[in-house]
Amino acid sequence: MGKLLQIRVSAWTYREEDVPEVWPGLAHLAWPRPLYPGEKRGVLELAGALETECSFAGWDKDIKERLQPGITRVAQLKAQLEQALADWEPREANRLSDSLEDALTELERNAPRP
């Protein structure tokens, strides 16, 4: 890094409005309330919100049992992706981003319809 120029390896969702279109059931579970001003609702935020909501939101027991293993996998992939970014490993982060999106797609198959 330069004295003034900071170099980052980061990941963000280009079009957040695509997230609930691709994973509608998961988005409904993760964000049961309206969007707050300035709130981010991208792929990484979806992964984090699912983990939080599954633990604390009081979901139906059947839904929680059905989704818990997939949510655990999504949370692990998110953590690995964030670590790869922190370690400046863009190729690994890209591989993990594909795995995370695939895991969310698989999880969506078991999510209740909104």
FENCORQUI-V162895 format. One record per backbone hydrogen bond with DSSP energy under -0.5 kcal/mol. NH is the residue of the N-H (numbers start at 0). CO is the residue of the C=O. If there is no record, write none. Layout:
BEGIN
nh/co
NH/CO
NH/CO
END
This chain:
BEGIN
nh/co
1/4
5/3
9/7
13/11
15/13
17/14
18/15
19/15
21/17
22/18
26/22
27/23
28/24
29/25
30/26
38/35
45/41
46/42
47/43
48/44
49/45
50/46
51/47
52/48
53/49
54/50
55/51
56/52
63/59
64/60
65/61
66/62
67/63
68/64
70/66
71/67
72/68
73/69
74/70
75/71
76/72
77/73
78/74
79/75
80/76
81/77
82/78
83/79
84/80
85/81
86/82
87/84
88/83
89/87
92/88
93/89
94/90
95/91
96/92
97/93
98/94
99/95
100/96
101/97
102/98
103/99
104/100
105/101
106/102
107/103
108/104
108/105
109/106
110/106
110/107
END
